[in-house]
Amino acid sequence: MNTRVLHAITGRLSLRPPQAESLTRLAKALEAAPELLRHERDVSVILSILRAEFGALEDFEREFPSLCFALATGVGKTRLMGAFIAYLHLAHPSSTPKPEFRRNSDQ
């Protein structure tokens, strides 16, 4: 888990404690099961790994890994989603698709 990135995002976005806890849980999930970031993955293996890490997790309820964070109304779920995106971009840059840039003369 990249704690430096976690602290930077938490501070920069002024995350409240429930948001910071959710971001930390996402980081722990990715650390426990890095396969979450792959396109080809065994969902049943990921589920068993995450069940061991998070006792309350029962099922993904989908054919793909799906994580749900229970937060109260008004706690800032939109800001939390921004924090998730920033964490994925900064802590796991290899999972972020790279755009292809070409010069006009290359087309």
ABEGO torsion letter per residue (X at the ends): XBAAAAAAAAAAAGBBAAAAAAAAAAAAAAAABAAAABABBBAAAAAAAAAAABAABABAGBABBBBBBBBBBGAGAAAAAAAAAAAAAAABAAABBBBBBBBAAAX
